[in-house]
Amino acid sequence: MKTNHLLDDAADSAGTWNALVPAAFAFESSARPSAVSRPPVLLDVTRLISRSWTGRLSTGIDRVCYAYLHHFADRALAVVQHRGLIRVLDHSYTSALFNMLLDDEGRFHSRMAAFAPRALMTGHTNVPGATYINVSHTDFDLASHARWIRRQALKPVYLLHDLIPLTHGEHCRPRAVQRHRGRVIGALRHGAGIVVSSTAVADDLTTFTRQQRLETPPVLVAPLAGADLGSRRVRPKVSNRYFLCVGTIESRKNHILLLKIWQRLRMRLGAATPRLVIVGQWGRRAEAVADMLTRDRALAEHVSLVKGCTDDDLAELINGACAMLMPSLAEGYGLPMAEALTLGVPVIASDLPCYREVGQGAPCLLDPHDVAAWTDLIAGFGDTCPRYRRQIMQISRFRPTTWVEHFARVERWLPRLAGSTESLSAPLPRMAAPIMLCEGVL
């Protein structure tokens, strides 16, 4: 999970953005109150500005941010944060910014350089009492953020993707642990509601709140949808065999297990050893993976590293794989699992609570430390393997969550946080089990 101080990261890698934003934020004009009679949704797009400015590839959190932008774009006002200063853009500037963020023509730098000073100096507003949504882990650990929430009497809703820096801090920088602790406490203390993607995260949140003796606002478990990667295949390909792993290359993702497996496979299968294809950017504490591939050239001949690819490329890779491999030591959800199963591709994964939930009983789940068990399963994974055949049967019953279902739950839940008197009797859409909807305090 990448939880940067997002605009600071953008500023560090792009001097123009660092120069234009502070000046614009420092200009303290009188913010115009909104002319809208019914407060709109305020959507924080700070992370997406950073992603577009730096040109970095989208992560799972970025995909969620874009999904929320698409859903709320027609009735939201944009919120931008920078080093504790916060602006709510008015309707015209919000529309222009959303169009820039959704435009993939590669002109973001030039358009943003012209847009930012005007928007942040003269195009901002205040909307007291509005619902504020932050799904990007952006800056809600800062005291200035809490003051802004109180001053504007907002109803903040935060999406907590996981509590991994608190439950598995050994895989994170000390600063990341400190900041994420601040985010979680900030969401608990100031949030009108918290959205999580799995009961596993909800359980971690419950444990944390009890340890800290904090109260919990209403919590909604709303599973996420994977990328739309096309239609389901009938069966895996058997020629040019390879197994696929998708995710940032970092210690928590446990790629080192896969390399140890492939060393054993090479000794066992020789020329028949399948390829290991790893799709992901280099992350924290990945030196062991790089060193192992450098030192063992025979191993490296069976491993392909793909730093990034389009959704179409990813769909092709998933469709051609013998299985998706997910040996993580800790996760909050598991979008690659959902995407693979949606396409009818088997998954071999760590036995984690969130994977049991997302996989709906289909994946083969193993101890993420048991090299021998993983090696034995992968070596024989095919038509003659009982666990393979069982999973193919289970996949036919897999029901992926859609964004329509996710937002139906969110939209149904938000008015309750705002104390709306509108009817709440309409049934929620049926979603893939297991699902927990917490409408009160956990």
DAJO-V820894 format. One record per residue. N is the residue number from 1. RES is the residue in one letter. SS is DSSP state (H for helix, E for strand, L for the rest). PHI is phi as a letter, one per 30 degrees, with the letter a starting at -180 (none if undefined). PSI is psi in radians with two decimals (* if undefined). Layout:
N:RES:SS:PHI:PSI + N:RES:SS:PHI:PSI
//
This chain:
1:M:L:none:2.19 + 2:K:L:c:2.05 + 3:T:L:b:1.23 + 4:N:L:d:2.78 + 5:H:L:d:1.71 + 6:L:H:d:-0.88 + 7:L:H:d:-0.48 + 8:D:H:d:-0.74 + 9:D:H:d:-0.75 + 10:A:H:d:-0.72 + 11:A:H:d:-0.70 + 12:D:H:d:-0.58 + 13:S:H:c:-0.04 + 14:A:L:b:1.79 + 15:G:H:d:-0.58 + 16:T:H:d:-0.82 + 17:W:H:d:-0.70 + 18:N:H:d:-0.57 + 19:A:H:d:-0.69 + 20:L:H:d:-0.54 + 21:V:H:d:-0.87 + 22:P:H:e:-0.68 + 23:A:H:d:-0.71 + 24:A:H:d:-0.72 + 25:F:H:d:-0.57 + 26:A:H:d:-0.34 + 27:F:L:d:1.88 + 28:E:L:c:1.40 + 29:S:L:d:2.96 + 30:S:L:d:1.98 + 31:A:L:d:2.32 + 32:R:E:d:2.29 + 33:P:E:d:2.59 + 34:S:L:d:2.48 + 35:A:L:d:-0.01 + 36:V:L:d:2.25 + 37:S:L:d:-0.68 + 38:R:L:c:2.07 + 39:P:L:e:2.29 + 40:P:L:d:3.09 + 41:V:E:d:2.41 + 42:L:E:c:2.08 + 43:L:E:c:2.11 + 44:D:E:d:2.09 + 45:V:L:c:0.34 + 46:T:H:e:-0.81 + 47:R:H:d:-0.68 + 48:L:H:d:-0.58 + 49:I:H:d:-0.79 + 50:S:H:e:-0.80 + 51:R:H:d:-0.78 + 52:S:H:d:-0.64 + 53:W:H:d:-0.75 + 54:T:H:d:-0.36 + 55:G:L:i:0.23 + 56:R:L:d:2.71 + 57:L:L:d:2.61 + 58:S:L:d:2.43 + 59:T:L:c:-3.11 + 60:G:H:d:-0.69 + 61:I:H:d:-0.70 + 62:D:H:e:-0.71 + 63:R:H:d:-0.70 + 64:V:H:d:-0.73 + 65:C:H:e:-0.75 + 66:Y:H:d:-0.65 + 67:A:H:d:-0.74 + 68:Y:H:d:-0.63 + 69:L:H:d:-0.82 + 70:H:H:e:-0.73 + 71:H:H:d:-0.73 + 72:F:H:c:0.01 + 73:A:L:e:-0.62 + 74:D:L:d:-0.11 + 75:R:L:b:0.32 + 76:A:E:c:2.72 + 77:L:E:c:2.47 + 78:A:E:d:2.41 + 79:V:E:c:2.31 + 80:V:E:b:2.27 + 81:Q:E:c:2.56 + 82:H:E:a:1.91 + 83:R:L:h:0.80 + 84:G:L:i:-0.16 + 85:L:E:c:2.46 + 86:I:E:b:2.39 + 87:R:E:b:2.41 + 88:V:E:c:2.02 + 89:L:E:d:2.58 + 90:D:L:d:3.14 + 91:H:H:d:-0.78 + 92:S:H:d:-0.76 + 93:Y:H:d:-0.59 + 94:T:H:d:-0.81 + 95:S:H:e:-0.76 + 96:A:H:d:-0.74 + 97:L:H:d:-0.79 + 98:F:H:e:-0.71 + 99:N:H:d:-0.69 + 100:M:H:d:-0.73 + 101:L:H:d:-0.52 + 102:L:H:c:-0.05 + 103:D:L:d:2.15 + 104:D:L:c:0.47 + 105:E:L:d:0.07 + 106:G:L:i:0.39 + 107:R:L:c:0.33 + 108:F:H:d:-0.74 + 109:H:H:e:-0.95 + 110:S:H:d:-0.70 + 111:R:H:d:-0.69 + 112:M:H:d:-0.65 + 113:A:H:d:-0.63 + 114:A:H:d:-0.52 + 115:F:H:d:-0.76 + 116:A:H:e:-0.86 + 117:P:H:e:-0.76 + 118:R:H:d:-0.81 + 119:A:H:d:-0.77 + 120:L:H:d:-0.39 + 121:M:H:d:-0.67 + 122:T:H:b:-0.20 + 123:G:L:c:0.43 + 124:H:E:c:2.88 + 125:T:E:b:3.06 + 126:N:E:b:2.48 + 127:V:L:b:1.33 + 128:P:L:e:2.42 + 129:G:L:i:0.00 + 130:A:L:d:2.83 + 131:T:E:d:2.17 + 132:Y:E:c:2.25 + 133:I:E:c:2.21 + 134:N:E:b:1.91 + 135:V:L:c:0.26 + 136:S:L:c:0.13 + 137:H:L:i:0.49 + 138:T:L:c:1.89 + 139:D:L:i:0.25 + 140:F:L:d:0.24 + 141:D:L:c:-0.14 + 142:L:L:d:2.49 + 143:A:H:d:-0.61 + 144:S:H:d:-0.58 + 145:H:H:d:-0.79 + 146:A:H:d:-0.68 + 147:R:H:d:-0.70 + 148:W:H:d:-0.76 + 149:I:H:e:-0.82 + 150:R:H:d:-0.76 + 151:R:H:d:-0.67 + 152:Q:L:c:0.01 + 153:A:L:h:0.74 + 154:L:L:d:2.84 + 155:K:E:c:1.57 + 156:P:E:d:2.40 + 157:V:E:b:2.16 + 158:Y:E:c:2.41 + 159:L:E:c:2.04 + 160:L:E:c:1.96 + 161:H:L:d:-0.57 + 162:D:L:a:3.04 + 163:L:L:c:0.48 + 164:I:H:e:-0.75 + 165:P:H:e:-0.39 + 166:L:H:c:-0.55 + 167:T:H:c:-0.43 + 168:H:L:b:1.00 + 169:G:H:d:-0.33 + 170:E:H:d:-0.30 + 171:H:H:c:0.11 + 172:C:L:b:2.70 + 173:R:L:d:2.58 + 174:P:H:e:-0.67 + 175:R:H:d:-0.66 + 176:A:H:d:-0.66 + 177:V:H:d:-0.80 + 178:Q:H:d:-0.79 + 179:R:H:d:-0.68 + 180:H:H:d:-0.59 + 181:R:H:e:-0.74 + 182:G:H:d:-0.65 + 183:R:H:d:-0.85 + 184:V:H:d:-0.79 + 185:I:H:d:-0.70 + 186:G:H:d:-0.74 + 187:A:H:d:-0.68 + 188:L:H:d:-0.69 + 189:R:H:d:-0.64 + 190:H:H:c:-0.25 + 191:G:L:d:2.44 + 192:A:L:d:-0.41 + 193:G:E:a:2.75 + 194:I:E:b:2.32 + 195:V:E:c:2.36 + 196:V:E:b:2.78 + 197:S:L:c:-0.19 + 198:S:L:a:2.76 + 199:T:H:d:-0.44 + 200:A:H:d:-0.78 + 201:V:H:d:-0.69 + 202:A:H:e:-0.69 + 203:D:H:d:-0.74 + 204:D:H:d:-0.69 + 205:L:H:d:-0.72 + 206:T:H:d:-0.79 + 207:T:H:d:-0.77 + 208:F:H:d:-0.77 + 209:T:H:d:-0.64 + 210:R:H:d:-0.72 + 211:Q:H:d:-0.67 + 212:Q:H:c:-0.08 + 213:R:L:h:0.81 + 214:L:L:c:2.71 + 215:E:L:d:2.72 + 216:T:L:c:2.24 + 217:P:L:d:3.03 + 218:P:E:e:2.38 + 219:V:E:c:2.27 + 220:L:E:c:2.17 + 221:V:E:c:1.95 + 222:A:L:b:1.74 + 223:P:L:e:2.63 + 224:L:L:c:2.80 + 225:A:L:c:2.52 + 226:G:L:d:3.07 + 227:A:L:d:2.62 + 228:D:L:d:1.74 + 229:L:L:c:0.26 + 230:G:L:j:-2.82 + 231:S:L:d:2.77 + 232:R:L:d:2.45 + 233:R:L:d:2.90 + 234:V:L:d:-0.79 + 235:R:L:a:2.77 + 236:P:L:d:2.68 + 237:K:L:d:2.67 + 238:V:L:c:-0.26 + 239:S:L:d:2.63 + 240:N:L:h:0.99 + 241:R:L:d:2.37 + 242:Y:E:a:2.70 + 243:F:E:c:2.59 + 244:L:E:c:2.44 + 245:C:E:b:2.24 + 246:V:E:b:2.17 + 247:G:L:l:2.73 + 248:T:L:e:2.37 + 249:I:E:d:1.77 + 250:E:L:a:2.90 + 251:S:H:d:-0.65 + 252:R:H:d:-0.53 + 253:K:H:d:-0.22 + 254:N:L:i:0.65 + 255:H:H:d:-0.45 + 256:I:H:d:-0.56 + 257:L:H:d:-0.77 + 258:L:H:d:-0.68 + 259:L:H:d:-0.67 + 260:K:H:d:-0.67 + 261:I:H:d:-0.79 + 262:W:H:d:-0.47 + 263:Q:H:d:-0.74 + 264:R:H:d:-0.69 + 265:L:H:d:-0.70 + 266:R:H:d:-0.68 + 267:M:H:d:-0.58 + 268:R:H:d:-0.72 + 269:L:H:c:-0.29 + 270:G:H:i:-2.22 + 271:A:H:d:-0.32 + 272:A:H:d:0.07 + 273:T:L:d:2.21 + 274:P:L:d:2.84 + 275:R:E:d:2.68 + 276:L:E:c:2.08 + 277:V:E:c:2.10 + 278:I:E:c:2.09 + 279:V:E:c:2.03 + 280:G:L:l:2.77 + 281:Q:L:d:2.70 + 282:W:E:d:2.31 + 283:G:L:b:-2.64 + 284:R:L:d:2.49 + 285:R:L:h:0.79 + 286:A:L:c:0.12 + 287:E:H:d:-0.62 + 288:A:H:d:-0.65 + 289:V:H:d:-0.84 + 290:A:H:d:-0.75 + 291:D:H:d:-0.72 + 292:M:H:d:-0.71 + 293:L:H:d:-0.56 + 294:T:H:d:-0.73 + 295:R:H:d:-0.60 + 296:D:L:c:1.54 + 297:R:H:d:-0.57 + 298:A:H:d:-0.68 + 299:L:H:d:-0.79 + 300:A:H:e:-0.48 + 301:E:L:d:-0.33 + 302:H:L:c:0.10 + 303:V:E:b:2.27 + 304:S:E:c:2.29 + 305:L:E:c:2.18 + 306:V:E:c:1.98 + 307:K:L:d:-0.46 + 308:G:L:a:2.72 + 309:C:L:a:2.81 + 310:T:L:d:2.95 + 311:D:H:d:-0.65 + 312:D:H:d:-0.75 + 313:D:H:d:-0.72 + 314:L:H:d:-0.73 + 315:A:H:e:-0.73 + 316:E:H:d:-0.72 + 317:L:H:d:-0.76 + 318:I:H:d:-0.79 + 319:N:H:d:-0.54 + 320:G:H:d:-0.11 + 321:A:L:d:2.60 + 322:C:L:d:-0.61 + 323:A:L:a:2.73 + 324:M:E:d:2.27 + 325:L:E:c:2.26 + 326:M:E:b:1.44 + 327:P:L:c:0.42 + 328:S:L:e:2.63 + 329:L:L:d:-0.35 + 330:A:L:a:2.40 + 331:E:L:b:2.78 + 332:G:L:c:-0.40 + 333:Y:L:b:-1.87 + 334:G:L:k:1.11 + 335:L:H:d:-0.73 + 336:P:H:e:-0.59 + 337:M:H:d:-0.85 + 338:A:H:d:-0.70 + 339:E:H:d:-0.73 + 340:A:H:d:-0.83 + 341:L:H:d:-0.61 + 342:T:H:d:-0.62 + 343:L:L:d:0.03 + 344:G:L:i:0.36 + 345:V:L:c:2.28 + 346:P:L:d:2.75 + 347:V:E:b:2.34 + 348:I:E:c:2.13 + 349:A:E:b:2.91 + 350:S:E:d:2.62 + 351:D:L:d:1.42 + 352:L:L:c:2.62 + 353:P:H:e:-0.76 + 354:C:H:d:-0.57 + 355:Y:H:d:-0.61 + 356:R:H:d:-0.65 + 357:E:H:d:-0.90 + 358:V:H:d:-0.68 + 359:G:H:d:-0.24 + 360:Q:L:h:0.60 + 361:G:L:i:0.00 + 362:A:L:d:-0.86 + 363:P:L:d:2.74 + 364:C:E:d:2.08 + 365:L:E:c:2.28 + 366:L:E:b:2.80 + 367:D:L:d:2.18 + 368:P:L:d:-0.04 + 369:H:L:c:-0.09 + 370:D:L:c:1.52 + 371:V:H:d:-0.72 + 372:A:H:d:-0.76 + 373:A:H:d:-0.75 + 374:W:H:d:-0.75 + 375:T:H:d:-0.81 + 376:D:H:d:-0.75 + 377:L:H:d:-0.80 + 378:I:H:d:-0.68 + 379:A:H:e:-0.61 + 380:G:L:c:0.30 + 381:F:L:d:1.86 + 382:G:L:a:-2.88 + 383:D:L:e:-0.54 + 384:T:L:d:-0.04 + 385:C:L:d:2.12 + 386:P:H:e:-0.69 + 387:R:H:d:-0.55 + 388:Y:H:d:-0.84 + 389:R:H:d:-0.70 + 390:R:H:d:-0.73 + 391:Q:H:d:-0.67 + 392:I:H:e:-0.68 + 393:M:H:d:-0.75 + 394:Q:H:d:-0.65 + 395:I:H:d:-0.58 + 396:S:L:d:-0.34 + 397:R:L:c:0.02 + 398:F:L:d:2.34 + 399:R:L:b:1.82 + 400:P:L:d:2.55 + 401:T:L:d:2.51 + 402:T:L:c:2.80 + 403:W:H:d:-0.53 + 404:V:H:e:-0.78 + 405:E:H:d:-0.74 + 406:H:H:e:-0.89 + 407:F:H:d:-0.42 + 408:A:H:d:-0.73 + 409:R:H:d:-0.79 + 410:V:H:d:-0.81 + 411:E:H:d:-0.60 + 412:R:H:d:-0.57 + 413:W:H:d:-0.66 + 414:L:H:e:-0.79 + 415:P:H:d:-0.49 + 416:R:H:d:-0.62 + 417:L:H:d:-0.58 + 418:A:L:d:0.00 + 419:G:L:i:0.52 + 420:S:L:d:2.58 + 421:T:L:c:0.08 + 422:E:L:d:2.77 + 423:S:L:d:2.39 + 424:L:L:c:0.38 + 425:S:L:d:-0.27 + 426:A:L:d:2.41 + 427:P:L:d:2.61 + 428:L:L:d:2.62 + 429:P:L:d:2.56 + 430:R:L:d:2.28 + 431:M:L:b:2.89 + 432:A:L:d:2.28 + 433:A:L:d:2.68 + 434:P:L:c:2.49 + 435:I:L:b:2.45 + 436:M:L:b:2.24 + 437:L:E:c:1.92 + 438:C:L:c:1.94 + 439:E:L:c:-0.04 + 440:G:L:b:-2.65 + 441:V:L:d:2.34 + 442:L:L:d:*
//
